[in-house]
Amino acid sequence: MHNSEYVFYCQKPGEINGIQVPFTLRIQTPMQCHSMLASDHNGTISVDATFGTNDVKYYLFTLMGYDVHHNKAILTWTITSQQTMNDLIEWLQPLKVKMSSIMLNWRPSCFIINDAPQEL
């Protein structure tokens, strides 16, 4: 089942303007969006990544925040075929734009990532 309300970005792999682009799928449910607005404005966001643990060797990035009781809450997922620093920026930028379009001054105070992506 495909619900475009949950997919806020999907890029097919290929070439755009002479540059190879990876497959990228970004998913956020309305509840996750609400959680991100409610608990992570001026809060901490962390990113956990799995590296090639599936047959197609895609990467899964999970953004997590913390609710008012300090429990982890999953805020969004990104599945991608590549994980360079530029790729990370490419999927975080639209998320920032999306959140800022809903709450003008939305901004986390801290962003933690478990492993900085390496250029492949």
N, C-alpha and C positions, 0 to 999 in steps of 0.2 A: 504494500500500500504506500502510495506517495502522497504526502501532504505538503504542498508548497508553502503553507504557513510556517512549517518547521524549518524549511531549507531557506537560509537567507543568502546563500551564494553557492553556485555550482559552476565549476570550470572544467571543461573537457580537456584532456591532454592534447597538445598539438603545437602549432606555431602561430604566434601573433606578432605581426610586424617584424618578422625575421628572428624572433626570439622564441626558444622552446619554453613552453609553459607546462607545469605539471597538472595532473588531475587534482582537483580540490573540491571538497564538499564540506560546507559549514552548516551545522544544525543547531537550532536553539528553539525549544518549545516556548509557548507563551508563559508558562509557569517559571521556566528558567530565566526568561527575560525579566519577569516580575521580581524574582529572587535577586537577580543581578542589580536591579535598580534599588530594591529595598535594603539589601544588606551589604552591598559592596561599594556604594558611593562612599568615598573616604575610607574604605576598608582595604583588606588584603585580598589579592587574587593570586592563585598559584596555578601553574601549568604542569600537568603530569603527561609524559609522553611514553608511548610504547613504540618500539623500533622494530619494524619488520616481523611481527609475530604472527603473520597470516600468510596464506599461500601466495598472494600477489606482492608481498613485502611492502605494503602501504603502512603509513604511520598514522597513529591515532593520538591526537592531542586533546586532553580534557582540561577545560578551565574550571577551577573550583574556587568557591568563596566560602564564607562562613556566616551562618545565621546568627541571630541575637543570642543563641545559647552556645555559640562557638562550635556548632556541628558543621561538618563539611557539607556543601551543597554543590552539585554539578550545575554549572552555568551555561556551558556550550561544549560542543565537540567539533573537531575538524579532522577529516580524513584526507590524507594527501599522499601523493606518490613521491614526494621529494621533501627534504627538510633542511634547506639552507636557511641562513639568517634572513635573507631576502624573502624567502617563502613565508617565514614566520611573520615578518612585517606585513606581507601582502594579505594575510588573513586576519591579523589583529587590527589593521587600519579600518577596514569596513565595519568591524565590530564596534570600534570606538565611535565611528560616524553614526552607526545605528543607535547606540546607547545615548549619544549626545543629542540625537534628533528627538529622543523621547524625553530626556532630562538634560536641559541645556548645559548645566555645570557638572555633569556626571564625570567623575574622575576617581579612580582608586588611589589610595595613598601608597600602596606597595604592590609590586608585581614580582612574584617568585617563579623561577623556572628550574626544573630539576637537572637539566643538562642543556647547555647552549648548543644549538645545532652547528654542525661542522659543514663546510662547503664540501660537496661530494665530488 
